């Protein structure tokens, strides 16, 4: 499946971020958000990005800016994903530890055991939410960035 993205730039538009050097060009944040939003799903597919319009930007600079921008996003999202996995494991383990303490106090101290039961489930569900729900969005963004990094970026 091929996905084409046409980006029209007139002579007053600048696709580049203002705060990067000429050696390390990046796309503007608006253009970055636009390109990500046009990737409807994270499924693997061939993407072609065309820059159209009356501008004098060269194709190599546009390709470099696209690659630099989305490789940085990919790196950040991979780091966040790994951090969330560690966070989910820690929360789950804490939930199990609190659950074991709950079992110890359940026969002698009913009030403390009741509070520990709630705390146990909070830790377990927090870890589950991070792992299954938060990371799902991050994985989708990682797939989108990989598709864009493999895209053919051209100027028409």
Protein Blocks (a to p, Z undefined) as FASTA:
>chain_A
ZZdddddddfkbcfbdfkbcfklgcddfklmmmmmmmmmbfcdcddddddedjdfbdfkl
mmmmmmmmmmmmmmmmmmmmmmmmmmmmmmmmmmmmmmmmmmmmmmmmmmlmmmmmmmmm
mmmmmmmmmmmmmmmmmmmmmmmmmmmmmpccddZZ
